Structure formats: C-alpha cells, structure tokens
Amino acid sequence: MFFCKDTVRDGIELSVIECNKFKAGVIAFSLTLPLSRAAVAHGLILSGLLRRGTLNYPSMAALNRRLDELYGSYIEVKSVHLGANMSLVLTAEVLDNKYIPDGTDALGGVIDVIADILLHPLLSSESFDKRLLDQEIRIALDNLGAEINNTRVYSVRRCSELMRGETSRYPTVSELKELVASTTYEDVLALREKTLSTPLEVFYIGSTPSDKIADKLRATFASHPFGLAYAPNSVSPLRRESFAEAREKMPVSQSKLAMGFSSGVCISKDDDGYYAALMLNELFGGSASSKLFVNVRERMSLCYYCASSFSIYTGVMTVSSGIEADKLDVVKGAILEQLEEIKKGNISDSEFSAARKSILHGYRQLYDSPFDLQAFYSGRMAFGIDDTVESCTDKLMQVTKDDVIALANKITLDALFFIEGELGGGADEEDENE
C-alpha cells in the first residue's frame, strides 16, 4: 500500500492510500469545526437533511437512483465528534473503476454527487419543504429516546456524562433532546455555512492514482472557496476533580454498572504513553483472557458480562457490567480488586503475551476493511499524528510490564453510574466476550 498526502489547492487536502486489495474503494469528505452543545444537536439534523436530496436530485429516491446508476454506490452523511471538535463527514463506498466493464467513472460520479450534496443541497433551495425539517427532528428524538431501551449503551453514556462534567461542550442526553426539539431552519443553515467555511479534508482508499483524484477535486470544487486553515482543538486527557456517582431505577431484569477511570494519557503526537493504556485496558477487561472476564465473570460468577474499553481521545477507561441489583458493592469491589492486582504487578507472562497478541490482531484486521483503515488514519491526521498501522504495532511491542504497572498506579476511579433493576434478573443481553 502506498500512502501520500497533498494539498489539492487552498482549502482542500487530499490523503490517499493507493492499493489494489479491495474491489470497492472508500472516499471520505470531512469538514471540521469547534464543538459546541448546540452544534451537536444541529449537526444531527443537518446530516439527515443533506441526505434528503439536492437541486439536481430533488428527493432521496432520486439521489438513490443516481447512486444505483453508479454501480450501487453508497453515501453516508453523519456528524462525528472527536475531542472538542465536530466534523461533518460524507463517506462513500464505490466500486473500483477497473471492475466496471462499460468504462463508467463511478468514482468521478460519486465525487460529483457529494459535491452536489455539499454545495447544492435541497436544504438551500427556496422551495425547501420545511416539513422535512420536522421529520428529521422527530427521527433524531426517536433515536435518542430509543437509546434508553439499550440499558448497556445508556449506562455507559450516562457514565461518560458524569466524567465530562457540567462544563463539557457535549450536551447530556436530556439537553440534547431539548436542543434538537428547538432546532430551526435558520440554525441548520447557519451550521452548514460554518462547515463550508472550513478546510475540506478528503481521504481515499483504492486503486485510482492520487493525481487523478486531485484533478477531479480541483475541477469539481473550483467555484467554492473552502477555509484556508483550521487547527482542530487538540485532545487532552479527561479527569474529574472529584468523584461523581448517579443512579437510576428502571423496570428491567438486569442491572447495569458503568465505572469511569481516568488514565491521564490519550492520543498525542508528542507522547506515546497511551500505548501502555491500550495494554492496560486489554489486560484489565478488553478481551476474553482479561482479568475481569476470567475472574469476575467466570471464576467468581458475579455478573452476566464484565468488560472494559479505552478511549484514545479522552484517556478514559470504562468498565461496563451486567449484574444483579443486590450485588453492586460486591461487583464494584471485585473490579477494583482486579485493578489492584495489576497495580501490584501480578501479571503473568501468558497474560501479558495474550493481551499484546489480541491488540496486534486488532491492528492487523484494519487491513481487511477500507472503512476501518480510513477511520484509523483520519482520526489521527486530524490532530497532526502521522502514525501508521505499522508504527503503532512497533510501539506496542515496546510496551513493558513496568510501563503498564506504572500507568495503572496513576489510574483513578472518577465516576460511577448504576441502573438498578428488579432483583432476580436474568441475562437479557448478549455478552460481547462470547
């Protein structure tokens, strides 16, 4: 695979991984601006409305017909949040031109459609039907309301809210519902104008040479002056000044426990400390050979599932567990006990080796999906980090037990959220470790 990054013109940057491995390529267009509570809500609505149609394809059906003509190409529009930044991202999957027998330039056609969505959306038309805005608001509210039905996801989200605190740029679920419900047509238009005034980042994975894509981008976006410079807000580790805890009672059979731990390290171009955090998370609860799974779930049989995850953008390690309501204190103590074991250095060679192999396997799997590769590189390049998959695996190989133990001793439990269900519950959710 060949990687390159070039400036197409002022305001447009192009990154390309040129390879022949996939029959379908992926191209992603990103416009990034500072995150705010209102922008999160307005971004949900904007991304939905942009997919409703354009001046050339004035309905969702017309837009889909055009994509079908381009050999079943697919375009997803969404708002993405990384640290204190929000990006409007349009991602397309398109059959590689070399597999198209009639000479159709599917990639060029998809770029034209994306340009139409960005520059000439139905949203900007004087004849725009405001009922579409009302529909998108209802869809967003329904999706937010449905989240509480997945108590596992909901508990983790509420724990994240506690970790971020009241000064966060990201709204709570209740705040987000209020902001979405009050979103106006003018709000959505204003956010669109802001995004179009920032630089356009394009990322492509496929066999088409970068110079051909650059020529197409120059021609397609020749009339629009994207922003000349934007430095995304850098990410920094999240840590609370004081412990936060909250509980909710729900009529569910299985209670849910979410615990937020601050590590003090996150992804950075100047500090590789978060690689030790990746190893720590894998040893603690990131796999089926982890201490939480082997001990808390299997040996002690205290929960239906128990796993940890680590956010490279916040430095927060979150433990999620499904338990019986009357076992909260016992499970919490058992989880902290396993962390204490790591702090004491009670890590066997086989545990350490299994954790490293598990993470390395995850990195190798990135090459199986162009979407995963695009997400990996885009999420790093946004903050000026030029790591490759290979450099990441090299750095992981350099992490020692002492590195993990030292980091573990800096970990603090900063937040806990508990959904208290009815006693005598059952395993009403699948265990992701099985």
BELTATA-V477501 format. One record per helix or strand of 3 or more residues. SS is the DSSP state (A for helix, B for strand). FROM is the first residue (numbers start at 1). LEN is the number of residues. Records with the same first field share a line. If there is no record, write none. Layout:
SS: FROM-LEN / FROM-LEN
//
This chain:
B: 2-8 / 12-7 / 24-11 / 74-9 / 85-11 / 200-7 / 244-6 / 255-8 / 305-6 / 316-8 / 412-9
A: 37-14 / 60-10 / 97-3 / 106-14 / 122-3 / 131-17 / 151-14 / 173-9 / 185-12 / 210-11 / 274-13 / 291-9 / 325-19 / 349-20 / 370-12 / 389-9 / 401-8
//
